[in-house]
Amino acid sequence: MCMCLCVGMNPSKIGVAGEDVPSCNSDEEKCMIYQEYLLDPSQTVAQFLADSGVSLVDFARFECGEELEIGTSTEQQCSPDMAVEVGG
């Protein structure tokens, strides 16, 4: 099962409760589990996961306005397969 979490910060890792310590400044938190859950800032991602009964095994971060690096060859840029991969 795949579940998408909307997190608005810049985590560098998922984090492990009991091993990783939350940052004193929530704006600088690098562990995803200690960051605010975007859809309910009153709880952390860890609290949301625990309440939902799910676990987070991996994540990918995308930034709004981020451009996809396709390559330099015209053939690569015009490939219909690439358009399918990026939802075009």
C-alpha positions as a LaTeX table, in Angstrom:
\begin{tabular}{lrrr}
\hline
Residue & $x$ (\AA) & $y$ (\AA) & $z$ (\AA) \\
\hline
Met1 & 0.00 & 0.00 & 0.00 \\
Cys2 & 1.31 & 3.44 & $-0.90$ \\
Met3 & 0.42 & 6.51 & 1.10 \\
Cys4 & 1.39 & 10.06 & 0.27 \\
Leu5 & 2.25 & 12.46 & 3.08 \\
Cys6 & 2.22 & 16.14 & 2.34 \\
Val7 & 5.13 & 17.67 & 4.20 \\
Gly8 & 6.06 & 21.27 & 3.53 \\
Met9 & 9.56 & 21.31 & 4.99 \\
Asn10 & 12.95 & 20.01 & 3.86 \\
Pro11 & 13.62 & 16.71 & 5.65 \\
Ser12 & 16.95 & 15.00 & 5.06 \\
Lys13 & 15.85 & 11.69 & 6.58 \\
Ile14 & 12.81 & 9.92 & 8.01 \\
Gly15 & 14.26 & 9.70 & 11.52 \\
Val16 & 13.95 & 7.06 & 14.21 \\
Ala17 & 11.99 & 7.76 & 17.40 \\
Gly18 & 14.20 & 7.17 & 20.43 \\
Glu19 & 17.41 & 7.51 & 18.41 \\
Asp20 & 17.02 & 10.90 & 16.72 \\
Val21 & 16.34 & 13.95 & 18.88 \\
Pro22 & 13.92 & 16.67 & 17.71 \\
Ser23 & 15.48 & 20.03 & 16.86 \\
Cys24 & 14.90 & 22.91 & 19.29 \\
Asn25 & 13.78 & 25.04 & 16.33 \\
Ser26 & 10.91 & 23.38 & 14.45 \\
Asp27 & 11.71 & 25.44 & 11.32 \\
Glu28 & 15.11 & 23.72 & 11.12 \\
Glu29 & 13.90 & 20.16 & 11.79 \\
Lys30 & 15.59 & 17.67 & 9.43 \\
Cys31 & 13.87 & 14.45 & 10.64 \\
Met32 & 10.53 & 14.00 & 8.90 \\
Ile33 & 8.90 & 12.28 & 11.88 \\
Tyr34 & 9.40 & 15.37 & 14.06 \\
Gln35 & 8.11 & 17.89 & 11.50 \\
Glu36 & 4.59 & 19.28 & 11.61 \\
Tyr37 & 2.08 & 17.32 & 9.56 \\
Leu38 & 1.06 & 19.78 & 6.85 \\
Leu39 & $-2.66$ & 18.97 & 6.90 \\
Asp40 & $-2.83$ & 19.25 & 10.72 \\
Pro41 & 0.01 & 21.35 & 12.19 \\
Ser42 & $-1.11$ & 20.48 & 15.73 \\
Gln43 & 0.52 & 17.07 & 15.32 \\
Thr44 & 3.84 & 15.77 & 14.03 \\
Val45 & 4.26 & 13.35 & 11.16 \\
Ala46 & 5.14 & 10.66 & 13.75 \\
Gln47 & 1.84 & 11.27 & 15.59 \\
Phe48 & $-0.10$ & 11.11 & 12.34 \\
Leu49 & 1.60 & 7.85 & 11.36 \\
Ala50 & 0.94 & 6.30 & 14.79 \\
Asp51 & $-2.73$ & 7.37 & 14.77 \\
Ser52 & $-3.14$ & 6.02 & 11.24 \\
Gly53 & $-1.42$ & 2.71 & 11.97 \\
Val54 & 0.98 & 3.04 & 9.04 \\
Ser55 & 4.75 & 3.17 & 8.76 \\
Leu56 & 6.94 & 5.28 & 6.55 \\
Val57 & 9.69 & 3.35 & 4.78 \\
Asp58 & 10.93 & 5.88 & 2.21 \\
Phe59 & 10.18 & 9.29 & 0.78 \\
Ala60 & 10.99 & 11.56 & $-2.12$ \\
Arg61 & 10.95 & 15.33 & $-1.84$ \\
Phe62 & 9.85 & 17.55 & $-4.69$ \\
Glu63 & 9.94 & 21.32 & $-4.66$ \\
Cys64 & 7.28 & 23.48 & $-6.31$ \\
Gly65 & 8.61 & 24.80 & $-9.59$ \\
Glu66 & 11.38 & 22.20 & $-9.73$ \\
Glu67 & 12.39 & 21.44 & $-13.29$ \\
Leu68 & 12.93 & 17.91 & $-14.53$ \\
Glu69 & 16.43 & 17.36 & $-15.87$ \\
Ile70 & 15.86 & 15.37 & $-19.04$ \\
Gly71 & 19.28 & 15.60 & $-20.67$ \\
Thr72 & 20.80 & 17.48 & $-23.54$ \\
Ser73 & 19.97 & 15.32 & $-26.54$ \\
Thr74 & 16.98 & 16.39 & $-28.63$ \\
Glu75 & 16.02 & 12.73 & $-28.97$ \\
Gln76 & 15.76 & 12.36 & $-25.19$ \\
Gln77 & 13.77 & 15.58 & $-24.80$ \\
Cys78 & 11.20 & 14.57 & $-27.45$ \\
Ser79 & 10.78 & 10.94 & $-26.38$ \\
Pro80 & 7.08 & 9.96 & $-26.01$ \\
Asp81 & 8.14 & 7.50 & $-23.28$ \\
Met82 & 9.51 & 10.38 & $-21.25$ \\
Ala83 & 6.24 & 12.27 & $-21.61$ \\
Val84 & 4.36 & 9.24 & $-20.27$ \\
Glu85 & 6.79 & 8.93 & $-17.33$ \\
Val86 & 6.23 & 12.53 & $-16.25$ \\
Gly87 & 2.50 & 12.44 & $-16.87$ \\
Gly88 & 2.45 & 14.34 & $-20.16$ \\
\hline
\end{tabular}
